[in-house]
Amino acid sequence: MPSSYRFEPSSIQVAAGATVVWTNTDNFTHSVQVQDQSDVHVAQPGEPVQITFDQPGTYAYVCTFHSQNMHATVVVTSGG
């Protein structure tokens, strides 16, 4: 999760059951919220947040503080 109000990379692919970790390397607070989920994971500068993706699918996510610019996807494969 680099500075400049964007997620980098903008899309990643992981196997089902993987835990994705975002680390806020910016000077501003950011968050990660997966579309259609109520949990908002807030990351202060220097802090990580993590989400485990158990089911295959494509998951869009945003920073709730900067949703106009910060959005990306996690593609979860069956792993097998």
Biopython code that builds the backbone (N, CA, C, O; Angstrom):
import numpy as np
from Bio.PDB.StructureBuilder import StructureBuilder

atoms = [
    (1, "MET", "N", (0.858, -1.175, 0.000)),
    (1, "MET", "CA", (0.000, 0.000, 0.000)),
    (1, "MET", "C", (0.904, 1.238, 0.000)),
    (1, "MET", "O", (1.190, 1.790, 1.062)),
    (2, "PRO", "N", (1.346, 1.670, -1.157)),
    (2, "PRO", "CA", (2.279, 2.793, -1.213)),
    (2, "PRO", "C", (1.575, 4.141, -1.104)),
    (2, "PRO", "O", (0.349, 4.240, -1.143)),
    (3, "SER", "N", (2.392, 5.159, -0.966)),
    (3, "SER", "CA", (1.836, 6.516, -0.958)),
    (3, "SER", "C", (1.266, 6.846, -2.336)),
    (3, "SER", "O", (1.262, 5.994, -3.225)),
    (4, "SER", "N", (0.804, 8.024, -2.510)),
    (4, "SER", "CA", (0.215, 8.497, -3.759)),
    (4, "SER", "C", (-1.230, 8.065, -3.917)),
    (4, "SER", "O", (-1.769, 8.132, -5.021)),
    (5, "TYR", "N", (-1.865, 7.630, -2.859)),
    (5, "TYR", "CA", (-3.288, 7.308, -2.892)),
    (5, "TYR", "C", (-3.640, 6.268, -3.944)),
    (5, "TYR", "O", (-4.548, 6.471, -4.750)),
    (6, "ARG", "N", (-2.925, 5.164, -3.936)),
    (6, "ARG", "CA", (-3.259, 4.048, -4.818)),
    (6, "ARG", "C", (-2.772, 2.758, -4.178)),
    (6, "ARG", "O", (-1.854, 2.758, -3.357)),
    (7, "PHE", "N", (-3.402, 1.664, -4.568)),
    (7, "PHE", "CA", (-2.934, 0.343, -4.180)),
    (7, "PHE", "C", (-2.009, -0.151, -5.284)),
    (7, "PHE", "O", (-2.321, -0.023, -6.468)),
    (8, "GLU", "N", (-0.878, -0.713, -4.895)),
    (8, "GLU", "CA", (0.078, -1.213, -5.876)),
    (8, "GLU", "C", (0.552, -2.588, -5.441)),
    (8, "GLU", "O", (1.132, -2.704, -4.361)),
    (9, "PRO", "N", (0.337, -3.628, -6.219)),
    (9, "PRO", "CA", (-0.269, -3.614, -7.550)),
    (9, "PRO", "C", (-1.785, -3.439, -7.458)),
    (9, "PRO", "O", (-2.366, -3.598, -6.385)),
    (10, "SER", "N", (-2.410, -3.120, -8.561)),
    (10, "SER", "CA", (-3.852, -2.872, -8.562)),
    (10, "SER", "C", (-4.664, -4.167, -8.598)),
    (10, "SER", "O", (-5.873, -4.147, -8.366)),
    (11, "SER", "N", (-4.005, -5.291, -8.888)),
    (11, "SER", "CA", (-4.668, -6.589, -8.858)),
    (11, "SER", "C", (-3.635, -7.652, -8.509)),
    (11, "SER", "O", (-2.514, -7.635, -9.019)),
    (12, "ILE", "N", (-4.023, -8.574, -7.638)),
    (12, "ILE", "CA", (-3.152, -9.697, -7.318)),
    (12, "ILE", "C", (-3.956, -10.985, -7.409)),
    (12, "ILE", "O", (-5.185, -10.972, -7.337)),
    (13, "GLN", "N", (-3.249, -12.089, -7.568)),
    (13, "GLN", "CA", (-3.891, -13.400, -7.609)),
    (13, "GLN", "C", (-3.279, -14.257, -6.520)),
    (13, "GLN", "O", (-2.057, -14.340, -6.389)),
    (14, "VAL", "N", (-4.149, -14.898, -5.732)),
    (14, "VAL", "CA", (-3.718, -15.776, -4.646)),
    (14, "VAL", "C", (-4.578, -17.032, -4.656)),
    (14, "VAL", "O", (-5.656, -17.054, -5.249)),
    (15, "ALA", "N", (-4.096, -18.071, -3.998)),
    (15, "ALA", "CA", (-4.867, -19.303, -3.856)),
    (15, "ALA", "C", (-5.842, -19.167, -2.693)),
    (15, "ALA", "O", (-5.581, -18.434, -1.739)),
    (16, "ALA", "N", (-6.964, -19.872, -2.775)),
    (16, "ALA", "CA", (-7.948, -19.875, -1.681)),
    (16, "ALA", "C", (-7.246, -20.260, -0.381)),
    (16, "ALA", "O", (-6.414, -21.167, -0.353)),
    (17, "GLY", "N", (-7.591, -19.564, 0.679)),
    (17, "GLY", "CA", (-6.985, -19.796, 1.985)),
    (17, "GLY", "C", (-5.818, -18.878, 2.287)),
    (17, "GLY", "O", (-5.306, -18.870, 3.406)),
    (18, "ALA", "N", (-5.389, -18.097, 1.289)),
    (18, "ALA", "CA", (-4.255, -17.187, 1.478)),
    (18, "ALA", "C", (-4.663, -15.961, 2.287)),
    (18, "ALA", "O", (-5.800, -15.493, 2.215)),
    (19, "THR", "N", (-3.719, -15.463, 3.046)),
    (19, "THR", "CA", (-3.902, -14.217, 3.769)),
    (19, "THR", "C", (-3.121, -13.137, 3.047)),
    (19, "THR", "O", (-1.920, -13.273, 2.815)),
    (20, "VAL", "N", (-3.813, -12.061, 2.693)),
    (20, "VAL", "CA", (-3.184, -10.923, 2.026)),
    (20, "VAL", "C", (-2.901, -9.868, 3.090)),
    (20, "VAL", "O", (-3.756, -9.552, 3.917)),
    (21, "VAL", "N", (-1.681, -9.332, 3.051)),
    (21, "VAL", "CA", (-1.270, -8.305, 4.010)),
    (21, "VAL", "C", (-0.979, -7.015, 3.248)),
    (21, "VAL", "O", (-0.203, -7.006, 2.293)),
    (22, "TRP", "N", (-1.607, -5.940, 3.680)),
    (22, "TRP", "CA", (-1.341, -4.613, 3.148)),
    (22, "TRP", "C", (-0.599, -3.851, 4.240)),
    (22, "TRP", "O", (-1.025, -3.867, 5.395)),
    (23, "THR", "N", (0.500, -3.186, 3.897)),
    (23, "THR", "CA", (1.218, -2.363, 4.860)),
    (23, "THR", "C", (1.158, -0.917, 4.387)),
    (23, "THR", "O", (1.504, -0.612, 3.245)),
    (24, "ASN", "N", (0.721, -0.042, 5.264)),
    (24, "ASN", "CA", (0.574, 1.368, 4.930)),
    (24, "ASN", "C", (1.937, 2.045, 5.031)),
    (24, "ASN", "O", (2.425, 2.303, 6.132)),
    (25, "THR", "N", (2.553, 2.333, 3.881)),
    (25, "THR", "CA", (3.848, 3.008, 3.850)),
    (25, "THR", "C", (3.697, 4.505, 3.609)),
    (25, "THR", "O", (4.685, 5.198, 3.364)),
    (26, "ASP", "N", (2.476, 5.003, 3.677)),
    (26, "ASP", "CA", (2.184, 6.413, 3.451)),
    (26, "ASP", "C", (2.236, 7.170, 4.779)),
    (26, "ASP", "O", (2.363, 6.571, 5.847)),
    (27, "ASN", "N", (2.135, 8.490, 4.691)),
    (27, "ASN", "CA", (2.080, 9.337, 5.883)),
    (27, "ASN", "C", (0.653, 9.601, 6.335)),
    (27, "ASN", "O", (0.435, 10.335, 7.299)),
    (28, "PHE", "N", (-0.330, 9.007, 5.646)),
    (28, "PHE", "CA", (-1.737, 9.229, 5.937)),
    (28, "PHE", "C", (-2.400, 7.905, 6.309)),
    (28, "PHE", "O", (-1.928, 6.840, 5.909)),
    (29, "THR", "N", (-3.467, 7.966, 7.058)),
    (29, "THR", "CA", (-4.242, 6.783, 7.407)),
    (29, "THR", "C", (-5.017, 6.307, 6.184)),
    (29, "THR", "O", (-5.601, 7.109, 5.456)),
    (30, "HIS", "N", (-5.014, 4.995, 5.968)),
    (30, "HIS", "CA", (-5.759, 4.379, 4.881)),
    (30, "HIS", "C", (-6.551, 3.208, 5.445)),
    (30, "HIS", "O", (-6.437, 2.879, 6.625)),
    (31, "SER", "N", (-7.352, 2.585, 4.593)),
    (31, "SER", "CA", (-8.122, 1.423, 5.028)),
    (31, "SER", "C", (-8.291, 0.455, 3.874)),
    (31, "SER", "O", (-8.012, 0.781, 2.720)),
    (32, "VAL", "N", (-8.748, -0.733, 4.202)),
    (32, "VAL", "CA", (-9.093, -1.738, 3.204)),
    (32, "VAL", "C", (-10.480, -2.254, 3.552)),
    (32, "VAL", "O", (-10.703, -2.761, 4.651)),
    (33, "GLN", "N", (-11.414, -2.123, 2.612)),
    (33, "GLN", "CA", (-12.750, -2.687, 2.775)),
    (33, "GLN", "C", (-13.094, -3.457, 1.510)),
    (33, "GLN", "O", (-13.124, -2.901, 0.412)),
    (34, "VAL", "N", (-13.354, -4.749, 1.687)),
    (34, "VAL", "CA", (-13.745, -5.592, 0.569)),
    (34, "VAL", "C", (-15.206, -5.296, 0.248)),
    (34, "VAL", "O", (-16.047, -5.206, 1.142)),
    (35, "GLN", "N", (-15.492, -5.146, -1.045)),
    (35, "GLN", "CA", (-16.846, -4.844, -1.497)),
    (35, "GLN", "C", (-17.839, -5.852, -0.937)),
    (35, "GLN", "O", (-17.559, -7.050, -0.904)),
    (36, "ASP", "N", (-18.984, -5.378, -0.503)),
    (36, "ASP", "CA", (-20.078, -6.178, 0.046)),
    (36, "ASP", "C", (-19.750, -6.789, 1.405)),
    (36, "ASP", "O", (-20.452, -7.696, 1.852)),
    (37, "GLN", "N", (-18.708, -6.314, 2.066)),
    (37, "GLN", "CA", (-18.399, -6.739, 3.427)),
    (37, "GLN", "C", (-18.396, -5.508, 4.314)),
    (37, "GLN", "O", (-17.986, -4.429, 3.886)),
    (38, "SER", "N", (-18.848, -5.666, 5.540)),
    (38, "SER", "CA", (-18.983, -4.510, 6.419)),
    (38, "SER", "C", (-17.689, -4.140, 7.140)),
    (38, "SER", "O", (-17.540, -3.001, 7.583)),
    (39, "ASP", "N", (-16.748, -5.081, 7.266)),
    (39, "ASP", "CA", (-15.515, -4.802, 8.003)),
    (39, "ASP", "C", (-14.645, -3.796, 7.259)),
    (39, "ASP", "O", (-14.377, -3.940, 6.067)),
    (40, "VAL", "N", (-14.211, -2.772, 7.994)),
    (40, "VAL", "CA", (-13.253, -1.794, 7.479)),
    (40, "VAL", "C", (-11.982, -1.971, 8.296)),
    (40, "VAL", "O", (-11.993, -1.810, 9.516)),
    (41, "HIS", "N", (-10.889, -2.302, 7.620)),
    (41, "HIS", "CA", (-9.600, -2.536, 8.273)),
    (41, "HIS", "C", (-8.767, -1.264, 8.125)),
    (41, "HIS", "O", (-8.302, -0.953, 7.029)),
    (42, "VAL", "N", (-8.578, -0.532, 9.215)),
    (42, "VAL", "CA", (-7.881, 0.750, 9.192)),
    (42, "VAL", "C", (-6.394, 0.523, 9.472)),
    (42, "VAL", "O", (-6.020, -0.226, 10.374)),
    (43, "ALA", "N", (-5.550, 1.198, 8.666)),
    (43, "ALA", "CA", (-4.100, 1.109, 8.827)),
    (43, "ALA", "C", (-3.524, 2.511, 9.011)),
    (43, "ALA", "O", (-3.539, 3.331, 8.093)),
    (44, "GLN", "N", (-3.024, 2.766, 10.204)),
    (44, "GLN", "CA", (-2.302, 4.007, 10.453)),
    (44, "GLN", "C", (-0.956, 3.924, 9.717)),
    (44, "GLN", "O", (-0.549, 2.833, 9.317)),
    (45, "PRO", "N", (-0.265, 5.048, 9.532)),
    (45, "PRO", "CA", (1.047, 4.995, 8.884)),
    (45, "PRO", "C", (1.955, 3.955, 9.553)),
    (45, "PRO", "O", (2.113, 3.936, 10.774)),
    (46, "GLY", "N", (2.541, 3.099, 8.725)),
    (46, "GLY", "CA", (3.442, 2.063, 9.219)),
    (46, "GLY", "C", (2.777, 0.778, 9.659)),
    (46, "GLY", "O", (3.467, -0.200, 9.948)),
    (47, "GLU", "N", (1.463, 0.750, 9.718)),
    (47, "GLU", "CA", (0.751, -0.430, 10.201)),
    (47, "GLU", "C", (0.295, -1.336, 9.056)),
    (47, "GLU", "O", (-0.017, -0.864, 7.963)),
    (48, "PRO", "N", (0.260, -2.653, 9.326)),
    (48, "PRO", "CA", (-0.305, -3.594, 8.350)),
    (48, "PRO", "C", (-1.752, -3.938, 8.699)),
    (48, "PRO", "O", (-2.177, -3.792, 9.845)),
    (49, "VAL", "N", (-2.489, -4.388, 7.712)),
    (49, "VAL", "CA", (-3.791, -5.025, 7.916)),
    (49, "VAL", "C", (-3.775, -6.305, 7.098)),
    (49, "VAL", "O", (-3.056, -6.400, 6.104)),
    (50, "GLN", "N", (-4.559, -7.282, 7.510)),
    (50, "GLN", "CA", (-4.573, -8.544, 6.770)),
    (50, "GLN", "C", (-5.982, -9.093, 6.678)),
    (50, "GLN", "O", (-6.803, -8.930, 7.580)),
    (51, "ILE", "N", (-6.237, -9.761, 5.538)),
    (51, "ILE", "CA", (-7.528, -10.398, 5.291)),
    (51, "ILE", "C", (-7.246, -11.756, 4.670)),
    (51, "ILE", "O", (-6.423, -11.869, 3.761)),
    (52, "THR", "N", (-7.928, -12.788, 5.159)),
    (52, "THR", "CA", (-7.814, -14.126, 4.599)),
    (52, "THR", "C", (-8.963, -14.345, 3.624)),
    (52, "THR", "O", (-10.118, -14.060, 3.940)),
    (53, "PHE", "N", (-8.643, -14.850, 2.447)),
    (53, "PHE", "CA", (-9.620, -15.105, 1.400)),
    (53, "PHE", "C", (-9.783, -16.616, 1.242)),
    (53, "PHE", "O", (-8.911, -17.285, 0.686)),
    (54, "ASP", "N", (-10.897, -17.146, 1.730)),
    (54, "ASP", "CA", (-11.123, -18.595, 1.737)),
    (54, "ASP", "C", (-11.792, -19.127, 0.482)),
    (54, "ASP", "O", (-11.573, -20.279, 0.106)),
    (55, "GLN", "N", (-12.595, -18.316, -0.167)),
    (55, "GLN", "CA", (-13.387, -18.779, -1.305)),
    (55, "GLN", "C", (-12.878, -18.196, -2.618)),
    (55, "GLN", "O", (-12.552, -17.010, -2.672)),
    (56, "PRO", "N", (-12.801, -19.006, -3.687)),
    (56, "PRO", "CA", (-12.411, -18.484, -4.997)),
    (56, "PRO", "C", (-13.374, -17.388, -5.459)),
    (56, "PRO", "O", (-14.562, -17.409, -5.140)),
    (57, "GLY", "N", (-12.841, -16.446, -6.206)),
    (57, "GLY", "CA", (-13.647, -15.360, -6.747)),
    (57, "GLY", "C", (-12.789, -14.135, -6.954)),
    (57, "GLY", "O", (-11.588, -14.149, -6.688)),
    (58, "THR", "N", (-13.414, -13.074, -7.430)),
    (58, "THR", "CA", (-12.736, -11.794, -7.599)),
    (58, "THR", "C", (-13.321, -10.828, -6.587)),
    (58, "THR", "O", (-14.531, -10.605, -6.548)),
    (59, "TYR", "N", (-12.456, -10.265, -5.777)),
    (59, "TYR", "CA", (-12.871, -9.399, -4.686)),
    (59, "TYR", "C", (-12.346, -7.986, -4.920)),
    (59, "TYR", "O", (-11.138, -7.749, -4.905)),
    (60, "ALA", "N", (-13.267, -7.058, -5.136)),
    (60, "ALA", "CA", (-12.902, -5.652, -5.264)),
    (60, "ALA", "C", (-12.775, -5.075, -3.858)),
    (60, "ALA", "O", (-13.524, -5.447, -2.954)),
    (61, "TYR", "N", (-11.819, -4.162, -3.683)),
    (61, "TYR", "CA", (-11.679, -3.508, -2.393)),
    (61, "TYR", "C", (-11.303, -2.043, -2.595)),
    (61, "TYR", "O", (-10.804, -1.654, -3.651)),
    (62, "VAL", "N", (-11.553, -1.237, -1.557)),
    (62, "VAL", "CA", (-11.287, 0.201, -1.613)),
    (62, "VAL", "C", (-10.708, 0.664, -0.289)),
    (62, "VAL", "O", (-10.829, -0.002, 0.739)),
    (63, "CYS", "N", (-10.074, 1.827, -0.350)),
    (63, "CYS", "CA", (-9.758, 2.576, 0.865)),
    (63, "CYS", "C", (-10.982, 3.455, 1.111)),
    (63, "CYS", "O", (-11.329, 4.282, 0.267)),
    (64, "THR", "N", (-11.628, 3.285, 2.244)),
    (64, "THR", "CA", (-12.857, 4.036, 2.507)),
    (64, "THR", "C", (-12.606, 5.534, 2.679)),
    (64, "THR", "O", (-13.533, 6.334, 2.549)),
    (65, "PHE", "N", (-11.372, 5.917, 2.970)),
    (65, "PHE", "CA", (-11.035, 7.334, 3.106)),
    (65, "PHE", "C", (-10.756, 7.992, 1.758)),
    (65, "PHE", "O", (-10.920, 9.203, 1.608)),
    (66, "HIS", "N", (-10.334, 7.191, 0.775)),
    (66, "HIS", "CA", (-9.913, 7.738, -0.529)),
    (66, "HIS", "C", (-10.457, 6.873, -1.660)),
    (66, "HIS", "O", (-9.717, 6.511, -2.575)),
    (67, "SER", "N", (-11.722, 6.544, -1.603)),
    (67, "SER", "CA", (-12.312, 5.585, -2.544)),
    (67, "SER", "C", (-12.332, 6.088, -3.995)),
    (67, "SER", "O", (-12.428, 5.284, -4.922)),
    (68, "GLN", "N", (-12.244, 7.388, -4.195)),
    (68, "GLN", "CA", (-12.235, 7.909, -5.553)),
    (68, "GLN", "C", (-10.972, 7.489, -6.305)),
    (68, "GLN", "O", (-10.992, 7.414, -7.533)),
    (69, "ASN", "N", (-9.877, 7.216, -5.597)),
    (69, "ASN", "CA", (-8.617, 6.848, -6.233)),
    (69, "ASN", "C", (-8.120, 5.463, -5.848)),
    (69, "ASN", "O", (-7.506, 4.778, -6.666)),
    (70, "MET", "N", (-8.374, 5.048, -4.636)),
    (70, "MET", "CA", (-7.764, 3.827, -4.113)),
    (70, "MET", "C", (-8.735, 2.657, -4.188)),
    (70, "MET", "O", (-9.570, 2.465, -3.305)),
    (71, "HIS", "N", (-8.609, 1.874, -5.269)),
    (71, "HIS", "CA", (-9.431, 0.680, -5.440)),
    (71, "HIS", "C", (-8.609, -0.332, -6.210)),
    (71, "HIS", "O", (-7.768, 0.033, -7.031)),
    (72, "ALA", "N", (-8.856, -1.608, -5.941)),
    (72, "ALA", "CA", (-8.093, -2.678, -6.576)),
    (72, "ALA", "C", (-8.851, -3.983, -6.403)),
    (72, "ALA", "O", (-9.967, -3.997, -5.884)),
    (73, "THR", "N", (-8.232, -5.097, -6.846)),
    (73, "THR", "CA", (-8.891, -6.395, -6.740)),
    (73, "THR", "C", (-7.922, -7.476, -6.275)),
    (73, "THR", "O", (-6.714, -7.406, -6.497)),
    (74, "VAL", "N", (-8.505, -8.481, -5.621)),
    (74, "VAL", "CA", (-7.814, -9.721, -5.295)),
    (74, "VAL", "C", (-8.552, -10.824, -6.032)),
    (74, "VAL", "O", (-9.759, -10.990, -5.853)),
    (75, "VAL", "N", (-7.843, -11.580, -6.860)),
    (75, "VAL", "CA", (-8.417, -12.718, -7.570)),
    (75, "VAL", "C", (-7.980, -13.964, -6.813)),
    (75, "VAL", "O", (-6.788, -14.244, -6.689)),
    (76, "VAL", "N", (-8.965, -14.713, -6.308)),
    (76, "VAL", "CA", (-8.693, -15.907, -5.508)),
    (76, "VAL", "C", (-9.006, -17.126, -6.368)),
    (76, "VAL", "O", (-10.127, -17.294, -6.848)),
    (77, "THR", "N", (-8.001, -17.967, -6.551)),
    (77, "THR", "CA", (-8.161, -19.191, -7.350)),
    (77, "THR", "C", (-8.375, -20.381, -6.430)),
    (77, "THR", "O", (-8.132, -20.298, -5.226)),
    (78, "SER", "N", (-8.829, -21.480, -6.999)),
    (78, "SER", "CA", (-9.094, -22.683, -6.202)),
    (78, "SER", "C", (-7.790, -23.308, -5.714)),
    (78, "SER", "O", (-7.817, -24.165, -4.830)),
    (79, "GLY", "N", (-6.677, -22.907, -6.257)),
    (79, "GLY", "CA", (-5.390, -23.374, -5.782)),
    (79, "GLY", "C", (-5.028, -24.774, -6.215)),
    (79, "GLY", "O", (-3.946, -25.256, -5.878)),
    (80, "GLY", "N", (-5.870, -25.425, -6.931)),
    (80, "GLY", "CA", (-5.559, -26.781, -7.259)),
    (80, "GLY", "C", (-5.788, -27.068, -8.670)),
    (80, "GLY", "O", (-5.568, -28.194, -9.114)),
]
sb = StructureBuilder()
sb.init_structure("model")
sb.init_model(0)
sb.init_chain("A")
sb.init_seg("    ")
for serial, (resi, resn, name, xyz) in enumerate(atoms, 1):
    if name == "N":
        sb.init_residue(resn, " ", resi, " ")
    sb.init_atom(name, np.array(xyz, "f"), 0.0, 1.0, " ", f" {name:<3s}", serial, name[0])
structure = sb.get_structure()
